[in-house]
Amino acid sequence: MPDPVQQGPKMAKGWRRIVPLFGYGLVLLGCQAGVNEELVATPTPYLVRSPIAPEAQGTPRNGDASLTDALATGEAGLGAGDPAAATAYSEAIVRDPSLVPAFIGRGLVAMGQAQGDPATYQRALDDLNRALSLEPASIPARIGRARVYLDRFRFRGDPTDLDRARTELDVVLAKGPSEEAQLLLVRVHVAAGDLVEARRVLDAPVVRRVNGDSASESERAIARATVALAGRQSAEAVTAAMAALDAAPASIEANRLLAEAHLLDDDPEAALNAADDLLARREDDGPALFLRAAALARLGQSAEAERATALARERLAASPVYLARIAQMSVSLAPAATP
């Protein structure tokens, strides 16, 4: 069965190129329009370990052990998309409304739940903006906003979000080297269709902050997998995605990438297993539902693929990008017209 080719959102003024992204024909566009800064950053006076480890930035006031526990609970569930993480962060915020790491963490949880929903993305940005208003020097909050803009672009396709993401990362990198920001910039370049620049940044030497600003092995592997998928290097994509998942078994992004990589590698059965592994932990994950449908279609299981497609369409109703992909796949699943 031929792969459906996703046409993407309607082309907007200023969009500069079209490239295939990921193994199932997703097409994304990029532009270079300028975006004004909403908040001004200043040099960070404290140690920063990771944009997804906000507890590294500061501690609860008065040494409140319950707040420390709440932050730890939130951090534990953040990477896996556990809704309990948002509850833990909210509890910490109620107890200490000035707790910057809790706002960052809750914002990133909301991003993971959005899957195209504009209101949920706005909630994520509201929390990250609040973190920056409390601590303008917060590098984790800056990188968090870049993550939200990139994720929103991937689901909604507005090219100005890529410029916003680049702006945030430029602010971070202007203050000094950051491996997290550098790796996220790789993914922004891929999303913008600039694979040459993505590879250049990925291969550039990384100068880490003296205080230990280094990305996780999973983040490094995710960047490699993203570049390999965009370059349609199936074996490299599978290897990198598996490395990302080995390093962080609960990573939603790594799991999605692995399913996508197996599809590119023409191994729909492995792609189906990867999608099902994620759905066993996160049953409402829209991209996993879509990838499951794609794998079933490749396997010739049309009836099951149609059911999976319907579930994906329902979950991703707020994502113009995925709805376009689903529409193309639905055409390929439709029975031939009677002569």
Rosetta silent file (secondary structure, phi, psi, omega in degrees, C-alpha in Angstrom):
SEQUENCE: MPDPVQQGPKMAKGWRRIVPLFGYGLVLLGCQAGVNEELVATPTPYLVRSPIAPEAQGTPRNGDASLTDALATGEAGLGAGDPAAATAYSEAIVRDPSLVPAFIGRGLVAMGQAQGDPATYQRALDDLNRALSLEPASIPARIGRARVYLDRFRFRGDPTDLDRARTELDVVLAKGPSEEAQLLLVRVHVAAGDLVEARRVLDAPVVRRVNGDSASESERAIARATVALAGRQSAEAVTAAMAALDAAPASIEANRLLAEAHLLDDDPEAALNAADDLLARREDDGPALFLRAAALARLGQSAEAERATALARERLAASPVYLARIAQMSVSLAPAATP
SCORE:     score description
SCORE:     0.000 S_00000001
   1 L     0.000  128.704 -178.495    0.000    0.000    0.000 S_00000001
   2 L   -68.563  149.682  178.569    1.519    3.382   -0.941 S_00000001
   3 L   -72.619  137.987  172.414    2.243    5.855    1.819 S_00000001
   4 L   -70.265  145.542  178.345   -0.141    8.800    2.068 S_00000001
   5 L  -106.727  118.463 -177.230    1.562   12.154    1.534 S_00000001
   6 L   -80.439  129.783 -176.360    0.510   14.774    4.049 S_00000001
   7 L   -86.707  -20.743  177.051   -0.037   18.188    2.512 S_00000001
   8 L    79.267  178.128  179.626    0.121   20.178    5.750 S_00000001
   9 L   -66.149  162.980  178.369   -1.598   23.443    6.610 S_00000001
  10 L   -59.157  136.498 -176.435   -2.315   26.031    3.954 S_00000001
  11 L   -65.544  131.677 -179.480    0.869   27.827    2.944 S_00000001
  12 L  -104.191  158.519  178.693    1.208   31.217    4.597 S_00000001
  13 L   -58.619  133.661  177.617    3.056   34.260    3.376 S_00000001
  14 L    96.696   -7.456  179.309    6.752   34.110    4.211 S_00000001
  15 E   -74.570  139.527 -166.278    7.092   30.326    4.317 S_00000001
  16 E  -112.261  -22.567  179.924   10.308   29.369    2.648 S_00000001
  17 E  -159.787  159.474  176.658   10.590   25.626    2.005 S_00000001
  18 E  -121.181  130.103  178.115    8.842   22.288    2.167 S_00000001
  19 E  -139.163  152.796  173.187   10.640   19.187    3.364 S_00000001
  20 E   -73.354  135.325  176.696    9.616   15.696    4.444 S_00000001
  21 E  -130.437  122.194 -178.901    9.793   15.278    8.203 S_00000001
  22 L    79.863  164.867 -166.880    9.513   11.861    9.820 S_00000001
  23 L   -76.677   -9.254 -175.740    8.999    8.552    8.149 S_00000001
  24 L  -111.831   30.807  169.472    5.334    8.748    7.252 S_00000001
  25 L    83.792   14.828  178.860    5.378   11.676    4.887 S_00000001
  26 E   -66.896  133.181  178.688    4.687   14.579    7.251 S_00000001
  27 E  -114.210  126.033  177.385    5.426   17.902    5.575 S_00000001
  28 E  -124.568  155.139 -176.914    6.239   20.948    7.659 S_00000001
  29 E  -122.227  158.133  179.501    7.149   24.445    6.598 S_00000001
  30 E  -135.656  161.097  177.489    9.353   27.140    8.075 S_00000001
  31 E  -142.924  178.479 -176.666    9.812   30.884    7.825 S_00000001
  32 L  -129.702   26.816  178.984   12.161   33.569    9.066 S_00000001
  33 L   -67.516  146.027 -178.529    9.873   36.363   10.233 S_00000001
  34 L   -76.844  152.681  178.184   11.096   38.237   13.270 S_00000001
  35 L  -131.187  130.532  179.498    9.459   37.908   16.680 S_00000001
  36 L   -75.630  147.559  176.151    9.709   40.478   19.433 S_00000001
  37 L   -73.078  137.840  176.627   10.818   39.422   22.877 S_00000001
  38 L   -88.830  -32.647 -179.152    8.080   39.419   25.510 S_00000001
  39 L  -136.163  148.396 -177.850   10.449   39.331   28.471 S_00000001
  40 L  -100.118  129.228 -179.889   14.094   40.323   28.806 S_00000001
  41 L   -90.078  152.264  173.774   16.548   37.794   30.215 S_00000001
  42 L  -126.022  162.955 -177.221   19.499   38.612   32.447 S_00000001
  43 L   -57.113  139.983 -178.770   22.517   36.451   33.289 S_00000001
  44 L   -76.831  131.047 -177.914   21.656   33.523   35.526 S_00000001
  45 L   -93.048    1.137 -174.486   23.175   33.765   39.016 S_00000001
  46 L  -133.326  173.347 -178.511   22.654   30.114   39.932 S_00000001
  47 L   -72.753  141.268  176.271   23.339   26.642   38.668 S_00000001
  48 L  -125.544  121.626 -176.653   21.162   25.296   35.876 S_00000001
  49 L   -99.826  -41.840 -174.910   21.147   21.552   35.297 S_00000001
  50 L  -162.046  142.716  177.881   18.358   20.840   32.849 S_00000001
  51 L   -69.111  -16.136  177.261   15.369   22.536   31.220 S_00000001
  52 L  -112.348   20.509  173.847   13.217   19.582   32.271 S_00000001
  53 L  -129.784   66.836 -171.241   14.600   19.378   35.786 S_00000001
  54 H   -63.941  -18.474 -179.349   13.251   22.615   37.263 S_00000001
  55 H   -67.963  -14.385  178.394   13.943   21.619   40.835 S_00000001
  56 H   -70.779  -16.003 -177.791   17.612   22.283   40.093 S_00000001
  57 L  -100.167   95.902  177.289   16.761   25.979   39.991 S_00000001
  58 L    80.819  173.249  178.771   16.325   27.176   43.536 S_00000001
  59 L  -137.357  159.594  178.079   14.659   25.480   46.503 S_00000001
  60 L   -59.419  143.884 -179.273   11.403   25.988   48.391 S_00000001
  61 H   -66.811  152.398  178.437   11.543   28.817   50.872 S_00000001
  62 H    62.470   14.745  177.538   12.015   28.020   54.545 S_00000001
  63 H    61.461   32.231 -176.894   13.253   24.533   53.632 S_00000001
  64 L   -64.009  111.887 -177.130    9.663   23.218   53.487 S_00000001
  65 H   -65.209  -33.907 -179.023   10.038   19.446   53.107 S_00000001
  66 H   -66.755  -34.819  176.450    6.488   19.052   51.775 S_00000001
  67 H   -68.752  -40.351  176.814    7.255   21.459   48.939 S_00000001
  68 H   -60.361  -41.716  178.255   10.431   19.570   48.157 S_00000001
  69 H   -64.294  -40.861 -179.849    8.408   16.353   48.038 S_00000001
  70 H   -63.568  -41.706  177.671    5.818   17.951   45.746 S_00000001
  71 H   -64.266  -40.492  179.364    8.537   19.096   43.348 S_00000001
  72 H   -63.840  -39.790  178.255   10.100   15.638   43.383 S_00000001
  73 H   -64.625  -43.212  178.220    6.721   14.049   42.592 S_00000001
  74 H   -62.078  -45.220 -179.869    6.179   16.468   39.731 S_00000001
  75 H   -61.656  -39.310 -178.069    9.633   15.846   38.317 S_00000001
  76 H   -63.546  -34.559 -177.289    9.148   12.077   38.491 S_00000001
  77 H   -95.275   -7.043 -173.190    5.984   12.241   36.391 S_00000001
  78 H   -63.132  -53.581 -175.721    6.998   15.015   34.010 S_00000001
  79 L   -64.736  -27.298 -178.455    8.874   13.012   31.384 S_00000001
  80 L   -91.575    0.143  179.556    6.227   10.291   31.307 S_00000001
  81 L    70.073   27.757 -178.749    3.336   12.725   30.913 S_00000001
  82 L   -74.229  121.262  179.457    1.735   11.643   34.181 S_00000001
  83 H   -57.823  -24.601  178.698   -1.214   13.963   35.026 S_00000001
  84 H   -62.410  -22.883  178.643   -0.302   13.558   38.702 S_00000001
  85 H   -63.334  -42.080  179.181    2.733   15.726   37.974 S_00000001
  86 H   -63.526  -39.512  178.428    0.502   18.748   37.333 S_00000001
  87 H   -62.431  -42.682 -179.997   -1.341   18.112   40.594 S_00000001
  88 H   -64.362  -44.165  178.957    1.928   17.964   42.501 S_00000001
  89 H   -64.799  -40.060  179.352    3.196   21.190   40.958 S_00000001
  90 H   -63.699  -38.703  177.091   -0.132   22.931   41.626 S_00000001
  91 H   -61.390  -41.533  178.966    0.014   21.857   45.252 S_00000001
  92 H   -65.149  -38.779 -178.963    3.478   23.361   45.532 S_00000001
  93 H   -67.101  -38.769  177.612    2.296   26.621   43.932 S_00000001
  94 H   -60.157  -40.092 -178.398   -0.618   26.916   46.373 S_00000001
  95 H   -76.375  -32.464 -179.567    1.820   26.620   49.265 S_00000001
  96 L  -143.304   92.855 -176.482    4.405   28.935   47.732 S_00000001
  97 L   -66.825   -3.830  178.342    3.142   31.177   44.882 S_00000001
  98 L  -105.825   13.317 -173.907    6.691   32.363   44.206 S_00000001
  99 L   -82.992   96.326 -174.928    8.122   28.895   43.542 S_00000001
 100 H   -57.725  -46.780 -178.307    9.610   29.231   40.058 S_00000001
 101 H   -58.533  -32.223 -179.800   10.439   25.525   39.467 S_00000001
 102 H   -69.180  -39.002  177.295    6.808   24.555   40.086 S_00000001
 103 H   -65.339  -40.516  178.755    5.540   26.992   37.445 S_00000001
 104 H   -63.205  -48.565 -178.741    8.104   25.674   34.957 S_00000001
 105 H   -61.406  -44.857 -179.224    7.211   22.063   35.659 S_00000001
 106 H   -65.208  -34.922  176.987    3.461   22.633   35.462 S_00000001
 107 H   -63.833  -40.639  179.967    3.905   24.495   32.191 S_00000001
 108 H   -70.830  -32.823  174.685    5.812   21.600   30.649 S_00000001
 109 H   -63.446  -44.214  178.950    3.182   19.124   31.830 S_00000001
 110 H   -60.923  -40.521  177.252    0.502   21.225   30.113 S_00000001
 111 H   -56.820  -45.040 -178.989    2.568   21.249   26.924 S_00000001
 112 H   -65.494  -24.892 -179.561    2.654   17.459   26.936 S_00000001
 113 H   -88.278  -16.182 -170.168   -1.108   17.311   27.352 S_00000001
 114 H   -65.038  -54.592 -179.215   -1.950   19.876   24.650 S_00000001
 115 L    47.865   43.679  176.016   -1.543   17.807   21.460 S_00000001
 116 L   105.109  -14.194 -175.701   -2.695   20.767   19.393 S_00000001
 117 L   -75.329  116.725 -175.716   -5.177   22.404   21.778 S_00000001
 118 H   -59.795  -40.405 -177.337   -4.560   26.192   21.752 S_00000001
 119 H   -64.675  -37.457 -179.744   -5.978   26.809   25.230 S_00000001
 120 H   -70.847  -38.285  174.312   -3.720   24.190   26.804 S_00000001
 121 H   -61.137  -39.442 -179.749   -0.658   25.628   25.080 S_00000001
 122 H   -65.544  -37.319  175.659   -1.636   29.032   26.425 S_00000001
 123 H   -61.284  -40.447  178.311   -1.849   27.609   29.944 S_00000001
 124 H   -61.692  -46.001 -179.361    1.654   26.237   29.490 S_00000001
 125 H   -67.848  -35.401  177.609    2.961   29.613   28.336 S_00000001
 126 H   -59.512  -43.655  179.367    1.141   31.420   31.145 S_00000001
 127 H   -66.379  -42.357 -179.500    2.992   29.305   33.711 S_00000001
 128 H   -69.162  -36.235  175.418    6.349   29.765   31.997 S_00000001
 129 H   -65.047  -37.716  177.033    5.745   33.505   31.646 S_00000001
 130 H   -63.556  -40.470  177.806    4.920   33.633   35.348 S_00000001
 131 H   -60.667  -41.864 -179.799    8.205   31.868   36.080 S_00000001
 132 H   -70.965  -31.644  177.052   10.077   34.469   34.031 S_00000001
 133 H   -68.799  -32.123  177.325    8.270   37.341   35.726 S_00000001
 134 H   -77.976  -35.284 -178.348    9.392   35.933   39.079 S_00000001
 135 L  -142.057   86.978 -176.642   12.926   35.188   37.872 S_00000001
 136 L   -58.759  -19.031 -179.026   13.856   36.927   34.587 S_00000001
 137 L   -86.568    2.946 -171.525   17.195   35.078   34.544 S_00000001
 138 L   -68.727  106.999  174.978   15.576   31.642   34.429 S_00000001
 139 H   -69.136  -42.152  176.399   17.196   29.622   31.659 S_00000001
 140 H   -56.939  -36.498  178.745   14.926   26.591   32.302 S_00000001
 141 H   -68.868  -39.357  177.268   11.883   28.829   31.745 S_00000001
 142 H   -62.020  -48.555 -179.884   13.351   30.176   28.503 S_00000001
 143 H   -66.040  -34.326  176.098   14.090   26.698   27.201 S_00000001
 144 H   -61.023  -43.107  177.868   10.655   25.612   28.382 S_00000001
 145 H   -63.665  -39.293  177.257    9.014   28.301   26.264 S_00000001
 146 H   -60.256  -40.636  178.503   11.083   27.180   23.267 S_00000001
 147 H   -62.580  -42.446 -179.708    9.825   23.637   23.807 S_00000001
 148 H   -63.487  -45.632 -179.611    6.213   24.816   23.913 S_00000001
 149 H   -62.288  -41.823  179.182    6.568   26.842   20.711 S_00000001
 150 H   -64.847  -43.937 -179.831    8.206   23.920   18.900 S_00000001
 151 H   -63.958  -41.284  179.640    5.550   21.481   20.090 S_00000001
 152 H   -63.953  -38.285  176.276    2.750   23.839   19.084 S_00000001
 153 H   -62.045  -43.069 -176.750    4.269   24.170   15.621 S_00000001
 154 H   -62.914  -30.109 -179.263    4.468   20.401   15.228 S_00000001
 155 H   -96.451  -31.513 -173.532    0.764   20.052   15.979 S_00000001
 156 H  -111.400  -21.926  171.201   -0.654   23.292   14.586 S_00000001
 157 L    81.402   13.192  178.824    1.807   24.274   11.848 S_00000001
 158 L   -80.454  114.403 -174.572    2.075   28.038   12.473 S_00000001
 159 L   -64.900  -21.806  178.772    5.586   28.972   11.255 S_00000001
 160 H   -65.055  -22.972  177.446    5.832   31.971   13.578 S_00000001
 161 H   -66.243  -31.121  176.459    6.137   29.502   16.447 S_00000001
 162 H   -66.882  -38.629  177.605    9.473   28.350   15.043 S_00000001
 163 H   -66.271  -38.148  177.120   10.734   31.921   15.116 S_00000001
 164 H   -63.575  -41.927  178.723    9.554   32.271   18.692 S_00000001
 165 H   -62.549  -44.612  179.275   11.404   29.081   19.616 S_00000001
 166 H   -62.170  -39.526  179.712   14.585   30.318   17.926 S_00000001
 167 H   -60.168  -45.528  179.153   14.296   33.651   19.714 S_00000001
 168 H   -60.998  -44.179 -177.671   14.133   31.949   23.105 S_00000001
 169 H   -69.774  -34.350  175.973   17.120   29.745   22.312 S_00000001
 170 H   -62.064  -40.205  178.328   19.112   32.697   20.972 S_00000001
 171 H   -61.669  -44.241 -179.675   18.583   34.481   24.294 S_00000001
 172 H   -63.424  -49.744 -174.980   19.846   31.438   26.187 S_00000001
 173 H   -70.128  -23.401  176.424   22.874   30.859   23.963 S_00000001
 174 H   -68.517  -22.410 -179.896   23.796   34.548   24.034 S_00000001
 175 L   -87.520  -10.546 -178.462   24.375   34.179   27.775 S_00000001
 176 L   146.268  169.260 -177.818   26.742   31.242   27.383 S_00000001
 177 L   -65.061  143.840  177.490   26.908   27.662   26.107 S_00000001
 178 L  -149.051  113.768 -179.388   23.982   25.365   26.813 S_00000001
 179 H   -65.468  -38.278  178.346   23.845   21.817   25.514 S_00000001
 180 H   -59.438  -46.241 -179.459   20.086   21.624   26.120 S_00000001
 181 H   -65.837  -39.236 -179.376   19.495   24.736   24.040 S_00000001
 182 H   -63.504  -43.366 -179.690   21.868   23.545   21.320 S_00000001
 183 H   -69.138  -36.452  177.545   20.112   20.183   20.981 S_00000001
 184 H   -68.455  -34.232  176.907   16.687   21.803   20.947 S_00000001
 185 H   -63.067  -34.860  175.189   17.913   24.190   18.254 S_00000001
 186 H   -56.127  -46.507 -177.383   18.771   21.134   16.141 S_00000001
 187 H   -69.412  -32.541  176.127   15.136   20.064   16.301 S_00000001
 188 H   -65.524  -43.098  178.454   13.929   23.577   15.476 S_00000001
 189 H   -63.102  -39.327  177.267   16.108   23.621   12.345 S_00000001
 190 H   -62.386  -45.896 -179.825   14.728   20.236   11.294 S_00000001
 191 H   -61.884  -32.217  179.440   11.172   21.475   11.767 S_00000001
 192 L   -80.377   -5.910  178.985   12.015   24.547    9.671 S_00000001
 193 L    88.438   11.136 -178.209   13.295   22.340    6.872 S_00000001
 194 L  -103.766   78.231 -176.224   16.945   23.331    7.254 S_00000001
 195 H   -68.824  -32.276  178.457   18.592   19.931    7.527 S_00000001
 196 H   -61.816  -47.544  179.930   22.029   21.312    6.632 S_00000001
 197 H   -68.476  -36.162  177.984   21.974   23.717    9.566 S_00000001
 198 H   -60.096  -44.227  179.319   20.509   21.051   11.842 S_00000001
 199 H   -67.573  -36.841  179.294   23.423   18.746   11.076 S_00000001
 200 H   -62.465  -45.611 -179.593   25.921   21.567   11.520 S_00000001
 201 H   -67.525  -39.442 -179.937   24.577   22.393   14.979 S_00000001
 202 H   -63.307  -37.618 -177.075   24.339   18.713   15.918 S_00000001
 203 H   -87.376   -7.805 -177.952   27.960   18.105   14.928 S_00000001
 204 L   -67.942  145.460  176.444   29.293   21.312   16.493 S_00000001
 205 L   -58.892  141.052  179.573   31.494   20.915   19.572 S_00000001
 206 L  -101.343  122.679  175.923   29.512   21.321   22.771 S_00000001
 207 L  -105.554  111.705 -175.222   30.974   23.602   25.414 S_00000001
 208 L   -89.278  151.995  175.554   29.207   22.896   28.684 S_00000001
 209 L   -62.850  148.197 -179.984   28.843   25.286   31.556 S_00000001
 210 L   -58.444  -31.404 -176.621   31.314   24.721   34.341 S_00000001
 211 L   -80.643    6.320  173.216   28.404   24.057   36.686 S_00000001
 212 L    97.371   29.573  178.159   27.333   20.986   34.730 S_00000001
 213 L   -74.350   87.721 -179.438   24.810   22.212   32.169 S_00000001
 214 L  -132.253  142.525 -179.778   24.606   19.011   30.155 S_00000001
 215 L   -77.423  161.742  176.658   21.702   17.364   28.414 S_00000001
 216 L   -73.345  159.783  176.839   20.611   13.839   29.149 S_00000001
 217 H   -61.249  -33.419  177.527   21.733   11.016   26.888 S_00000001
 218 H   -62.524  -42.772  178.883   18.106   10.660   25.855 S_00000001
 219 H   -62.211  -40.139  178.670   18.006   14.284   24.656 S_00000001
 220 H   -63.696  -44.477 -178.904   21.160   13.735   22.609 S_00000001
 221 H   -67.904  -36.003  177.072   19.747   10.587   21.029 S_00000001
 222 H   -61.611  -41.935  177.825   16.405   12.283   20.313 S_00000001
 223 H   -62.636  -42.881  179.222   18.230   15.016   18.400 S_00000001
 224 H   -64.589  -41.192 -179.961   20.158   12.405   16.389 S_00000001
 225 H   -65.163  -39.601 -179.846   16.971   10.453   15.645 S_00000001
 226 H   -62.840  -43.707  178.577   15.145   13.594   14.530 S_00000001
 227 H   -66.189  -42.209 -179.784   17.911   14.484   12.077 S_00000001
 228 H   -63.678  -40.831  177.876   18.117   10.908   10.782 S_00000001
 229 H   -62.659  -44.712 -179.582   14.359   10.765   10.209 S_00000001
 230 H   -63.427  -33.531  178.245   14.391   14.053    8.327 S_00000001
 231 L   -87.108    3.804  179.358   17.245   12.748    6.180 S_00000001
 232 L    56.995   39.234  175.112   15.378    9.461    5.645 S_00000001
 233 L   -98.638   88.305 -167.589   18.261    7.478    7.121 S_00000001
 234 H   -64.609  -45.228 -177.739   16.158    4.652    8.482 S_00000001
 235 H   -63.566  -43.494  178.929   18.822    2.507   10.155 S_00000001
 236 H   -64.283  -37.818 -179.806   20.373    5.502   11.903 S_00000001
 237 H   -64.803  -44.015  179.260   16.934    6.709   12.988 S_00000001
 238 H   -63.119  -46.031 -178.806   16.030    3.358   14.534 S_00000001
 239 H   -60.429  -45.799 -178.459   19.373    3.095   16.334 S_00000001
 240 H   -68.100  -40.596  179.595   19.145    6.615   17.755 S_00000001
 241 H   -65.055  -39.182  177.393   15.502    6.256   18.782 S_00000001
 242 H   -65.919  -37.795  177.525   16.261    2.983   20.564 S_00000001
 243 H   -64.275  -39.663  178.513   19.178    4.643   22.348 S_00000001
 244 H   -63.283  -41.492 -178.435   16.876    7.466   23.456 S_00000001
 245 H   -73.570  -34.345  175.691   14.335    5.001   24.805 S_00000001
 246 H   -62.931  -39.068 -178.541   17.011    2.902   26.513 S_00000001
 247 H   -73.825  -30.370 -178.680   18.270    6.028   28.266 S_00000001
 248 L  -142.315   82.802 -174.372   14.767    7.164   29.266 S_00000001
 249 L   -57.780  -23.989 -178.828   12.238    4.293   29.082 S_00000001
 250 L   -91.019    0.796 -174.704    9.341    6.571   30.055 S_00000001
 251 L   -68.217  119.401  177.238   10.086    9.178   27.360 S_00000001
 252 H   -65.353  -45.797 -177.389    7.021    9.868   25.234 S_00000001
 253 H   -61.765  -43.394  179.858    9.070   11.604   22.545 S_00000001
 254 H   -63.485  -38.822 -179.917   11.551    8.729   22.272 S_00000001
 255 H   -65.878  -42.782  177.569    8.715    6.213   21.978 S_00000001
 256 H   -62.505  -44.244 -179.090    7.023    8.181   19.201 S_00000001
 257 H   -61.656  -37.740 -179.759   10.316    8.547   17.349 S_00000001
 258 H   -64.777  -43.687  177.674   10.952    4.816   17.544 S_00000001
 259 H   -62.069  -43.196  179.394    7.573    4.005   15.985 S_00000001
 260 H   -63.431  -41.161 -179.118    8.173    6.608   13.271 S_00000001
 261 H   -65.215  -39.636  178.212   11.666    5.260   12.622 S_00000001
 262 H   -65.164  -35.785  176.049   10.395    1.697   12.221 S_00000001
 263 H   -63.945  -43.644  177.790    7.846    2.907    9.665 S_00000001
 264 H   -62.272  -33.515 -178.895   10.620    4.626    7.731 S_00000001
 265 L   -83.076    8.265  178.910   12.622    1.394    7.972 S_00000001
 266 L    58.896   43.725  177.143    9.684   -0.497    6.409 S_00000001
 267 L  -128.677   73.400 -174.900    9.078   -2.523    9.561 S_00000001
 268 H   -63.881  -28.915  179.225    5.404   -1.880   10.357 S_00000001
 269 H   -65.933  -43.174  176.878    5.197   -4.718   12.869 S_00000001
 270 H   -66.096  -36.622  177.461    7.953   -3.159   14.984 S_00000001
 271 H   -63.300  -41.429  178.525    6.275    0.236   14.551 S_00000001
 272 H   -62.575  -42.697  178.715    2.998   -1.227   15.798 S_00000001
 273 H   -62.370  -41.346  179.939    4.737   -2.688   18.844 S_00000001
 274 H   -65.419  -42.801  178.588    6.368    0.662   19.632 S_00000001
 275 H   -64.116  -42.888  180.000    3.068    2.517   19.309 S_00000001
 276 H   -65.798  -34.975  176.901    1.279   -0.048   21.468 S_00000001
 277 H   -59.862  -42.855  179.553    4.002    0.193   24.118 S_00000001
 278 H   -69.913  -41.871 -178.609    3.344    3.914   24.421 S_00000001
 279 H   -66.531  -25.105  176.281   -0.439    3.532   24.355 S_00000001
 280 H   -66.529  -26.725  179.540   -0.223    1.015   27.190 S_00000001
 281 H   -98.975  -25.667 -173.531    1.176    3.832   29.330 S_00000001
 282 L  -145.598   82.362 -167.683   -0.650    6.771   27.763 S_00000001
 283 L   -66.953  -17.308 -178.769   -3.816    5.594   26.077 S_00000001
 284 L  -103.795   20.030 -179.181   -4.830    9.016   24.754 S_00000001
 285 L   -74.150  109.335 -175.135   -1.554    9.824   22.988 S_00000001
 286 H   -60.192  -50.924  178.636   -2.699   11.144   19.617 S_00000001
 287 H   -58.765  -36.699  178.195    0.539   10.690   17.646 S_00000001
 288 H   -66.373  -38.739  176.327    0.834    7.117   18.947 S_00000001
 289 H   -62.482  -41.757  178.208   -2.746    6.421   17.828 S_00000001
 290 H   -64.268  -45.280 -179.452   -1.908    7.817   14.404 S_00000001
 291 H   -65.080  -34.712  175.773    1.291    5.780   14.144 S_00000001
 292 H   -62.843  -44.034  178.470   -0.611    2.673   15.200 S_00000001
 293 H   -62.631  -41.326  179.663   -3.108    3.281   12.404 S_00000001
 294 H   -63.135  -42.046  179.579   -0.279    3.818    9.921 S_00000001
 295 H   -65.305  -42.811  178.717    1.408    0.577   10.957 S_00000001
 296 H   -62.700  -38.835  177.787   -1.844   -1.377   10.697 S_00000001
 297 H   -63.052  -41.747  178.207   -2.439    0.063    7.231 S_00000001
 298 H   -63.414  -32.670 -179.325    1.035   -1.048    6.161 S_00000001
 299 L   -81.390   -2.017  178.850    0.281   -4.518    7.505 S_00000001
 300 L    80.159   12.735  179.820   -2.876   -4.676    5.399 S_00000001
 301 L   -92.882   73.899 -169.992   -5.201   -4.748    8.415 S_00000001
 302 H   -61.934  -43.263 -177.758   -7.603   -2.208    6.949 S_00000001
 303 H   -63.131  -45.702  178.103  -10.498   -2.648    9.380 S_00000001
 304 H   -65.147  -38.220  179.128   -8.246   -2.254   12.417 S_00000001
 305 H   -63.178  -39.662  179.250   -6.475    0.661   10.738 S_00000001
 306 H   -64.433  -40.701  178.439   -9.795    2.427   10.169 S_00000001
 307 H   -65.526  -43.007  178.830  -10.739    2.048   13.835 S_00000001
 308 H   -65.275  -36.662  178.516   -7.353    3.329   14.950 S_00000001
 309 H   -63.770  -40.987  179.087   -7.629    6.223   12.504 S_00000001
 310 H   -62.608  -40.924  177.755  -10.999    7.217   13.962 S_00000001
 311 H   -64.947  -41.760  179.128   -9.510    7.269   17.468 S_00000001
 312 H   -63.905  -41.657  179.883   -6.559    9.345   16.267 S_00000001
 313 H   -62.004  -40.194  179.597   -8.877   11.807   14.523 S_00000001
 314 H   -66.352  -44.542 -177.266  -10.900   12.255   17.701 S_00000001
 315 H   -71.693  -31.227 -175.185   -7.855   12.782   19.914 S_00000001
 316 L  -104.241   28.291 -177.244   -6.090   15.085   17.453 S_00000001
 317 L   -61.005  -23.008 -178.891   -9.121   17.177   16.518 S_00000001
 318 L   -94.690    7.334 -177.013   -7.239   20.352   17.509 S_00000001
 319 L  -112.369  101.822  177.559   -4.197   19.585   15.337 S_00000001
 320 H   -58.566  -35.402 -178.626   -4.399   20.832   11.728 S_00000001
 321 H   -64.109  -50.836 -178.260   -1.113   19.088   10.933 S_00000001
 322 H   -72.123  -32.812  177.162   -2.225   15.654   12.080 S_00000001
 323 H   -62.199  -36.127  176.877   -5.742   16.044   10.690 S_00000001
 324 H   -66.523  -40.633  177.671   -4.170   16.578    7.267 S_00000001
 325 H   -64.375  -42.458 -179.435   -2.065   13.442    7.703 S_00000001
 326 H   -64.478  -39.522  179.164   -5.105   11.490    8.849 S_00000001
 327 H   -60.971  -42.030  178.869   -7.133   12.695    5.860 S_00000001
 328 H   -65.275  -41.503  179.759   -4.463   11.428    3.486 S_00000001
 329 H   -66.847  -36.455  179.334   -4.282    8.080    5.245 S_00000001
 330 H   -62.968  -36.174  177.472   -8.076    7.772    5.184 S_00000001
 331 H   -62.135  -41.721 -178.352   -8.025    8.184    1.406 S_00000001
 332 H   -69.881  -23.931 -179.461   -5.585    5.302    1.101 S_00000001
 333 H   -88.154  -15.245 -176.702   -7.804    3.129    3.323 S_00000001
 334 L   -66.361  140.997  177.897  -11.024    3.878    1.424 S_00000001
 335 L   -66.417  150.407  179.470  -12.345    1.006   -0.715 S_00000001
 336 L   -63.811  144.903 -179.900  -12.021    1.378   -4.450 S_00000001
 337 L   -67.212  145.006  178.433  -15.050    2.846   -6.198 S_00000001
 338 L   -73.864  128.828 -179.167  -17.344    0.392   -7.947 S_00000001
 339 L   -59.837    0.000    0.000  -16.991    0.672  -11.744 S_00000001
